[in-house]
Amino acid sequence: MTERHRGFDIGRRDASRRILWIHGYTGSPDAFAGTAERLAHELDAHVLAPLLPGHGTEQHHLLNHSFDEFLSATRYFARTLTEGSKPTAFIGYSFGGYIAALLAQEFKPDALAIALTPYRLRLPFRLPGMSAILGMRSFWRKYLTAEDLRIRKGLFYYRDFPGRSLSLIQEGNRRLTSALPEIKSPILTLHTAGDPLAAPESGARIVAGNGNAADESHVLSGGRHALFFRPEHKEEERILIEFLKKNLQKKNAARE
């Protein structure tokens, strides 16, 4: 039996701020533990990153869960962290950005950060019928370059992706489009210019759909579908920490 990788719970439970971090589909919280440690230290925050259903063991377990199951499984953590008066932020990575945004619509945290969520897909993934083509097989081998493998060394990840992945992304984009006008939290988006899945303009489109004057959108040079766990991750950490410091200083008016 493969060892089960789990989520993490970092920082003091009585810290002055709270952060919920949702990892991506076929991903793992393992990759972000270092950044979570820094957030806990610099922001005096309790950082919680639960493991999504079906994740952390054999890849066939990924096939048994729907979009709503992922959302329902994280709702408990969102509700728990937003109880009381402490400033709270939600962070979503890739597919986790959809979950974090929908939770933000419901629970109204003081800040929302979305990283690498493919709100606009790159070619060929946005071609008509591509979802049906990918769905013809249970799994496809991920195209991982030497750089991709290097930055994932020692971390838990899946070598293949389910054929249903694109249909989940499309469902996430439909739900995100509907939710954006109703999200009151300031939104930060982070993307990379070289991501083969998410087009770099994804972030600008997300903040345009939200319209909050405090929203920010950043595109980092280079990179692939990876942030925070690549060796040169200082810039994205800096942007994230500055955004959270600014928006977690006091209670957002929407929460009062």
C-alpha positions in Angstrom: 0.0 0.0 0.0 1.4 3.4 -1.0 2.1 5.7 2.0 -0.7 8.3 2.3 0.4 11.9 2.1 -1.6 14.2 4.2 -2.4 17.9 4.5 -0.7 20.2 7.0 -1.6 22.3 10.0 1.1 24.9 10.6 1.3 27.7 13.2 -0.3 28.3 16.5 -4.0 27.6 16.8 -4.4 30.8 18.7 -2.5 32.9 16.1 -4.0 36.3 15.2 -4.7 35.4 11.6 -6.0 32.3 9.8 -5.2 31.0 6.3 -6.8 28.1 4.4 -4.8 26.8 1.5 -6.5 24.5 -1.1 -4.1 22.4 -3.3 -4.7 21.5 -6.9 -6.2 18.4 -8.6 -3.6 15.7 -8.8 -1.5 17.9 -6.5 -0.5 17.8 -2.8 -0.1 20.3 0.0 3.5 19.0 0.4 4.9 21.4 -2.1 3.7 24.5 -0.2 4.8 23.6 3.3 7.8 25.9 3.2 5.8 28.9 2.1 3.2 28.0 4.8 5.9 28.1 7.4 6.9 31.6 6.3 3.3 32.8 6.3 2.8 31.4 9.8 5.9 33.2 11.0 5.7 36.5 9.3 1.9 37.0 9.6 1.4 35.3 13.0 -1.0 32.9 11.2 -2.5 29.5 11.6 -2.2 27.9 8.2 -4.4 24.9 7.3 -4.0 22.9 4.1 -6.4 19.9 4.0 -5.9 17.0 1.5 -8.7 16.9 -1.1 -10.7 13.7 -1.4 -9.1 10.8 -3.3 -5.6 12.4 -3.1 -2.5 11.2 -1.5 -2.4 7.5 -2.5 -2.9 5.6 -5.7 -4.0 7.5 -8.8 -7.2 5.5 -9.4 -8.7 7.0 -6.2 -8.8 10.3 -8.1 -11.6 9.0 -10.3 -14.2 8.5 -7.6 -14.9 12.1 -6.7 -17.0 14.9 -8.2 -16.5 18.7 -8.2 -19.1 19.0 -5.5 -17.4 16.5 -3.3 -14.2 18.5 -3.4 -16.2 21.6 -2.5 -18.1 19.9 0.3 -15.0 18.4 1.8 -13.4 21.8 2.2 -16.5 23.7 3.4 -15.9 22.5 7.0 -12.5 24.0 7.1 -13.6 27.3 5.6 -16.5 27.5 8.1 -14.2 26.7 11.1 -11.5 29.2 10.1 -13.9 32.1 9.5 -15.8 31.7 12.8 -15.0 34.5 15.2 -13.4 37.8 14.5 -9.8 36.9 13.3 -8.8 38.1 9.8 -8.9 35.1 7.4 -7.5 34.4 3.9 -8.2 31.6 1.5 -5.5 30.5 -1.0 -6.2 28.3 -4.0 -3.6 26.7 -6.2 -4.5 25.7 -9.8 -7.8 23.7 -9.5 -7.9 24.6 -5.9 -8.5 28.2 -7.0 -12.0 27.3 -8.1 -12.7 25.8 -4.7 -11.2 28.7 -2.8 -13.2 31.2 -4.8 -16.5 29.4 -4.3 -15.7 29.2 -0.6 -14.9 32.9 -0.5 -18.3 33.6 -2.1 -19.9 31.8 0.7 -17.8 32.5 3.7 -16.4 36.0 2.8 -12.8 35.9 4.0 -10.8 39.1 4.2 -8.6 38.1 1.3 -8.5 35.6 -1.5 -5.4 34.5 -3.4 -5.5 32.4 -6.6 -2.4 30.9 -8.2 -2.2 29.3 -11.7 -5.9 28.7 -12.0 -6.6 28.1 -15.7 -9.4 30.6 -16.2 -8.3 30.8 -19.8 -6.8 27.6 -21.1 -3.9 27.4 -23.4 -4.1 25.7 -26.8 -4.8 22.9 -27.4 -6.8 22.5 -24.2 -9.4 25.1 -25.2 -10.2 23.6 -28.6 -13.8 22.3 -29.0 -14.1 18.7 -28.3 -10.8 18.4 -26.4 -12.6 17.4 -23.2 -14.3 14.5 -25.0 -11.0 13.4 -26.5 -9.2 13.3 -23.2 -12.2 11.6 -21.5 -11.7 8.6 -23.8 -8.9 7.3 -21.5 -8.8 7.1 -17.7 -5.3 8.5 -17.5 -2.8 10.3 -19.7 0.9 10.7 -19.0 1.9 14.2 -17.9 4.4 16.0 -20.0 7.0 16.9 -17.4 10.3 18.5 -18.4 13.6 18.0 -16.7 12.8 21.3 -14.8 9.4 20.0 -13.8 10.9 16.8 -12.4 13.7 18.7 -10.7 11.5 21.0 -8.7 9.2 18.1 -7.7 12.0 16.0 -6.4 11.2 14.7 -2.9 7.6 15.8 -3.2 4.4 13.8 -3.7 2.9 14.1 -7.1 1.1 12.1 -9.7 2.9 11.1 -12.9 -0.4 10.8 -14.9 -3.5 13.0 -15.0 -7.1 11.7 -15.3 -8.8 12.1 -18.6 -11.7 13.8 -16.8 -9.4 16.6 -15.6 -10.3 19.0 -18.4 -14.1 18.6 -17.8 -13.5 19.5 -14.1 -11.6 22.6 -15.2 -14.4 23.6 -17.5 -16.9 23.1 -14.7 -14.7 25.2 -12.4 -14.5 28.0 -15.0 -18.3 28.1 -15.4 -18.8 28.3 -11.6 -16.0 30.9 -11.2 -17.5 33.1 -13.8 -20.8 33.0 -12.0 -19.3 33.6 -8.6 -16.8 36.4 -9.3 -19.3 39.3 -9.2 -20.5 38.2 -5.8 -17.0 37.8 -4.2 -16.4 40.7 -1.9 -12.9 39.7 -0.8 -9.9 41.4 -2.5 -8.4 39.0 -4.9 -4.8 38.4 -5.8 -4.0 36.3 -8.9 -0.6 34.8 -9.7 0.3 33.2 -13.0 3.5 32.4 -15.0 4.2 33.4 -18.6 5.4 29.9 -19.5 2.5 27.8 -18.0 1.5 25.2 -20.6 -2.0 24.9 -19.1 -3.2 28.3 -17.9 -2.8 31.2 -20.2 -1.1 34.2 -18.5 -4.1 36.5 -19.1 -6.2 34.2 -16.8 -5.5 36.4 -13.8 -6.4 39.6 -15.5 -9.7 38.1 -16.6 -10.4 36.9 -13.0 -10.0 40.3 -11.5 -12.0 41.9 -14.4 -14.8 39.6 -13.5 -14.6 40.7 -9.9 -14.1 44.4 -10.1 -12.8 45.1 -6.6 -10.5 48.1 -6.6 -8.2 46.2 -4.2 -7.7 43.3 -6.6 -4.2 42.5 -8.0 -3.0 40.4 -10.9 0.6 39.4 -11.5 2.3 37.4 -14.2 5.8 36.1 -13.4 8.4 35.5 -16.1 9.3 31.9 -17.0 8.1 29.1 -15.0 5.7 26.3 -15.9 2.7 25.0 -14.0 4.5 25.6 -10.7 4.7 28.3 -8.1 6.0 28.3 -4.5 7.8 25.0 -4.9 10.2 25.9 -7.7 13.7 26.9 -6.3 13.3 30.5 -7.3 10.1 31.2 -5.4 11.0 34.4 -3.5 9.1 36.7 -5.9 5.7 34.9 -5.6 6.2 34.6 -1.8 6.9 38.4 -1.6 3.8 39.3 -3.6 1.6 36.9 -1.6 2.9 38.1 1.8 2.6 41.8 0.9 -1.0 41.3 -0.3 -2.0 39.3 2.8 -0.3 41.8 5.2 -2.2 44.7 3.5 -5.6 43.0 3.6 -5.4 41.2 6.9 -4.5 44.2 9.0 -8.2 44.9 9.9 -11.5 43.3 9.3 -12.9 43.7 5.8 -16.0 45.9 5.8 -17.9 43.0 4.1 -17.3 40.9 7.2 -18.3 43.5 9.8 
